[in-house]
Amino acid sequence: MTLQRRRFIKSAAITAGAMAASRIANSFEWSFDGEFPLTDLHVHLTPTFTIDNVMEIAKKTGVQFGIMVNPGDTVHDDATLKQFIDSLKPYPVYCGLQPMSPGWSKSFSPETVKQLDYVEMDPQTIPNGNAYGETLRIWNFDTYVDDPEKFMDTYMAHNLEVINNPEPLNIFGWPLFLPVCIARDYYTLWTEKRMQIIIDALKKRNLAVEINDMAHTPHEKFILMAKEAGLKFTFGSDSRNQIAGRLDYCKSVAKKCSLKTEDFFVPKRKLSKI
């Protein structure tokens, strides 16, 4: 999964892009589910899941998409980031960056970063995450946590490092996710005090909260606490295939929490209707 998260696909480059986008544009309206728009801002491209596949899903469902790339081997400087941005310009999709660790902005100029619609970052890569000094990538099934309470202390500190980092950031991704080995203790480990600390930090930086369809996080209580604090939300599938835009968990929990259109973060750039 690590390689998938970091891979940017040159096959998404513009191939008669303007003409393709013109054929798609203005054929029907973006979709709403009750009171909120259906927007999936967390989609990645792969060699077998291209921007054309995303557009086919958008045409069938009316879901609005944001395509993200992780800084790494293929997007590592202004030229390669600009190439990614330019490859998506002909299409009615948002363009985002998903850094994995603080310090990422040293590789790019502020001028190039400003061409993105948003930056999303999550706290899933944790340096010295256990007593063995291992860097934990907590989405991996084999993540090893030796002491859950000590892990939570380290994890909380890393959450706050990601949130308070002065680099550009719009969306806090994968909130409250726990490694599989301790996920059974989710409601015990995520105390109200811990959740409130994160919400207060998010509020201070005015960051939106991703409701993640893959992880089924965060849960209803956190969303209601964040809503009360005035935070905005986004939907994200973190998908690389045809599940993009399904958003079943996102829609379900948003309805339970009575989220409305005004509760959602929307990038400033206006997209064409598809």
N, C-alpha and C positions, 0 to 999 in steps of 0.2 A: 504493500500500500504506500510505503514511503516514496518509492520511485514514481508511482502514479500521481501522488500529490504534487510532485515537483516537476512533472513533465509538461513542457509546452510544445504544441504540435505545429510544425511548420506547414503541415497539410491544410491548416486553417487559413492559409494565405489567400489573398484575393485572386480568384480565378473568375473573371467576368463578374466580379462582385457587385459592381454598381448595377449591372443589368439584372442580376438575380434579386438584389434588394428592391429594385423598381418593380419587378413582377410580384413580389410579396406585399409591397407597401399598399396600405389603404384598402385591403380586401375585406377586413372585418375588424371589429372592435376588440380592445383588450378585455379580458374576462374579470368578473368580480364574483366572489362567493359571499352572498349576503351583503354585509356592510364593509368588506375589505377587499382590496385588489389582490389578484393572484399573481405574485411576483416571486420568482426563484432567483435570488442573487448569488447563489453558490453552486455554479456549474463549471466543470473542467472539461476541456477537449482532450481527446486521445486519437491515436491513428485510426481507430475504428468508430469513434464518436466525434464527428466533425461539426462545424458550424452549420452545415446544411442539414444534418440530423436534428440539431436544435431547432432550426427554422421549421422543419416539418412538424415537430411537436408543438411549436408555437402556433402554427396554422391550424392544427387540429383542436387545440385546447384554449387558445387565447391567453395562455400564461406568458407573462413578460419575463425575460431572462437577463441575468447578468453573468458574464463569463469571466472567470478569474484564472490567474496564473500564479504559481509560486516562484519567487526569485530562486535561481539555482543555476544549473549548468547552461540552460538555453536562454534564459532571461537573466542577464547578469550585469548589464550596463545600459546606458541611454539608448544606444543603437538597437539592441535587442528588445528592450521594452517598447521603444517606438515602433518597431516592426510588429509586435503583438497588438499594440493599439491600432495601428493602421490597418491590420488585417481584419479588424472587426468594424471599422468605420462604415462600410457599405451596408451593414446589417442593423436592424432595429433591436439592438441589444446593448446593455450597459457593459462597461469594461472595468474590471477590478483587479487588484493585486492582493495576494494573500501571503505576506511574509510569515516565516516560521519562527524567527527569533529577533529580539531587539538588535539594533545596529544595521538593519537592512538598508536604510536610506543612504548610507555612505556610498552605495554603488550607483546611485542615480542622482541626477540634478533635480532641484525643486521644480524647475520649469517642466521637465518631463513628467514628474509625478503628478503635477497639476492637470495633466491631460487625461488622467484616469477619472472615472466617475466616483470611485470609492476605494478605500483600503480597508480590508478586514484582517484581523489577526486573532488567533486563539492561543490559549495557554497550554497546549497539549505536549509541547516539547520542553521538558523540565530538566535542567542541568542538576547534577547531584541530587537526583530525586529519591534515592534511598540510601541506606547505611553503607552500601557498597560503592557509592560515588558514581553510579550509573546515570547516564542521560536517559531519562524515560520518555518514550514516545507513546503516550498512554492510550492511543487508539489501537496499538498492537495487542493481540490477545495474550502474548507471553510477557506482558509488563509485570515486573516483580515488585511487590510492595511488602516490605518486612514488618513495618509498624504503621498501621492506618492513621493513627493520630499524629505521629511525626510527619507522615506523608502529607496530611492535610495542612499542617503548619507550613511545610515547604511549598505546597501547592498554592496556598493562599498568598504567600509572599510572591510567588511567580505570577499569579493572577494580577496582583497589584502592580508588579513590575511592567507587565504588558499594558495594563490600563493607563498607568501614569507615565509611561514612556513618552517623551515629547515629540516623537516622530509622527508624521501624518497618520491618522486613524479615524475611521468613521463607524466601524461595526466591530463589536466584540463577539467572536464566533465560538461555537461549541460551549456555551456557558454551563457550568455545573457538571460537566461530563466526568465520570470516574472510570478508572481501569476496571476491566472485567473482574479481576480477582477480589475487588472490594465493593463492587456495584451493589451487592446484596444489602450493604449497610448504607445505602444512599440517603435514606431519610434520617438516619442517626448522625452520619458524618456532616451532612449539610444542615447545620443548625441555623436557626433564624438569625443568630448573631453573625455568623459567617456570611450568610446571604446578604444581610444588611450592609456589611462592610463593603462587599462588592458593588452593591447597588449605589451606595454613597459615592464610591470612587467613579463609577460610570456616570453618575449624575454630574459630578464635578467636571468631567471632561466632555460631557454632552455626547456620549457615545450611544449608538443604537445597539440593541440586544438581538442577536440572531436566535430565532426559534429553529432548531436543527431537526430536520425530518429524519435523517439517518440515525442520530443518537437518541431521538425522542427527549431532548432536553431544550430548555429547562422545563421544570414541571409547573403545574398550575399556580402553586403558592408563590413561587418566585416571580412569575409573570405578573400576578396581581400586585405583589409588592413593588415591582418595577413600574407598573402602570400607575400606581398611586404616587410614585416619586416623579412621574411625568416623563419617563423614558420612552423612546420610540423603539419599534421592533422591525425585524425583517424576517422573511422566510428563506431557508436555505436547505437544499437537498444534499449538498456535497456529492453530487452525482457525476458519473462519467459514462453514462449509458442511458437507455431508454426510460429509466425511472425518473429522469429529470422532469420537474414540474408536477409530479403526482401530489406531494405535500399533504398526505392524509393526516399525519400527526399534527402538522402545523395548523391545518384548517380546523381540526377537531378542538385543539386546546385554545385556539384563538376564539372560537365560538363560546367555549366554556367561560372564557375570561371576558367576553363581550367586547373584544377589540373592534375598533372602528377604523375607517380610512385614516382619520387624523392621528391614530396611534402608530402609524407606520412611517419609517424613514424612506424617502424617495430621493434618489439622486437628482441633482438639479437639471441635468441635461434632458431636454424633451426628445422622446423617441417617436419615430413614425408609427402610426397605427398599422397593424398587419392584417 
